[in-house]
C-alpha cells in the first residue's frame, strides 16, 4: 500500500495492509510544529484489527 496526498502539506503513507507495520511521512509542516501523538495513537486505535465483527481479526 502506498499513497501521497496533498500539495502544500504532503502526507505519504506506506506499508502492507496486513503486514506488521505501516508508516507515514509528512512534508510541509512549519518548523517547530508539534504533532499530538496521543491524538494520532487514539485515531490509529480506531483502525486497529479486531475492533468488531466486521473488521480484520
C-alpha positions, -999 to +999 in steps of 0.1 A: +000+000+000+012+035-007-002+069-015+007+106-015-020+132-006-019+170-006+000+198-022+012+223+005+011+197+032+020+163+017+012+131+036+028+099+022+017+065+036+035+032+031+034-004+043+013-035+038-023-036+048-019-070+066+018-066+073+035-060+107+039-022+102+029+009+083+044+043+081+038+079+072+060+108+061+047+144+064+062+172+044+054+209+046+048+213+083+062+246+096+094+243+116+087+237+153+051+225+147+043+198+173+022+168+165-001+155+192+010+118+193-017+109+218-043+121+193-026+102+165-025+070+186-062+074+195-071+077+158-049+047+150-068+026+176-100+031+156-084+014+126-067-014+146-077-050+138-101-069+160-123-039+168-156-056+158-173-084+140-168-067+106-132-057+110-100-076+102-094-102+130 
